[in-house]
Amino acid sequence: MTTDISRDTNKNVNGSLITGVLLSILGVIAIAAPNFTTIFAETWIAGILIFAGFTKLVYATQTREAGGFVWKLLLSGLYIATGIMLFVYPFTGILTLTLLLGSFLLAEGTFELILAFRLRPQNNWTWILGDGIITLILGAMIWFQWPFNAPWLLGTLVGVSIIFTGVSRVMLALNARSTLNPPDQATNAT
């Protein structure tokens, strides 16, 4: 029974380690092609908005008798129109999304700092602290350099944030692995 639990825990640690490595690789790719990353992010969000709008439209027609049909219809139209506008006017969409990303990174950095101080008794908690600080700095950079660097800044900053998130997850997974397999156990087993 204990070996099943330790095997499951090792799988979770290995999954975290693989996730961290993949995030780091994706971050490097995002930095290497920042214009592509920016357009990809903007187009991806446009697609999500359009899909969500049509989903809301279906919901509005299915619940027509429940009341609020006109409001549900207007809301679905807003989603669809916003998604289409992002497709038709990508540069304006990039400017808007850049401001939204700056706000998001400022909020994410704040939450990462809170998480870091909650994890403080653990080894390597400073990696989460560093992730939070870097993310706050990235959010501030977006706000202070907007709109001049929006076409490439968005992709570059997302890439840097992804790299630091990946590295922090790798370090936490390595810490968990060393906690699960202390060096004394290995020498006693042989």
Residue pairs with C-beta under 8 A, 6 or more apart in sequence:
6 180
9 180
10 177
10 180
13 173
13 176
13 177
13 180
14 173
16 169
16 172
16 173
16 176
17 169
17 170
17 173
17 174
17 177
19 166
19 169
20 165
20 166
20 167
20 168
20 169
20 170
20 171
20 172
20 173
21 166
21 170
22 166
23 162
23 163
23 165
23 166
23 169
24 162
24 163
24 166
24 167
24 170
25 166
26 159
26 162
26 166
27 159
27 160
27 161
27 162
27 163
27 164
27 165
27 166
28 159
28 163
29 37
29 159
30 37
30 155
30 156
30 158
30 159
30 162
31 155
31 156
31 159
31 160
31 163
32 159
33 155
34 152
34 153
34 154
34 155
34 156
34 159
35 151
35 152
35 155
36 155
37 154
37 155
37 156
37 158
37 159
38 94
38 150
38 151
38 152
38 153
38 154
38 155
39 90
39 94
40 155
41 97
41 154
41 155
41 158
42 86
42 90
42 93
42 94
42 97
43 86
43 87
43 90
45 83
45 86
45 93
45 97
46 83
46 84
46 86
46 87
46 93
47 83
48 83
49 79
49 80
49 82
49 83
49 86
50 79
50 80
50 83
50 84
50 87
51 83
52 79
52 83
53 76
53 77
53 78
53 79
53 80
53 81
53 82
53 83
54 76
54 80
55 76
56 72
56 75
56 76
56 79
57 73
57 76
57 77
57 80
59 72
59 76
60 69
60 72
60 73
60 75
60 76
63 69
63 72
85 92
85 93
86 93
91 151
94 150
94 151
94 154
95 146
95 147
95 150
97 154
98 142
98 146
98 147
98 150
98 153
98 154
99 142
99 143
99 146
101 139
101 142
101 154
101 157
101 158
102 139
102 140
102 142
102 143
102 146
103 139
104 139
105 135
105 136
105 138
105 139
105 142
105 157
105 161
106 136
106 139
106 140
106 143
107 139
108 135
108 139
108 161
109 132
109 133
109 134
109 135
109 136
109 137
109 138
109 139
110 132
110 136
111 132
112 128
112 129
112 131
112 132
112 135
113 129
113 132
113 133
113 136
115 128
115 132
116 125
116 126
116 128
116 129
116 131
116 132
117 129
119 125
119 128
122 172
122 175
123 175
123 178
123 179
124 171
124 172
124 174
124 175
127 167
127 168
127 171
127 172
128 168
128 172
130 164
130 168
131 164
131 165
131 167
131 168
134 160
134 161
134 164
135 161
135 164
138 157
138 160
138 161
141 153
141 157
142 153
142 154
142 157
145 153
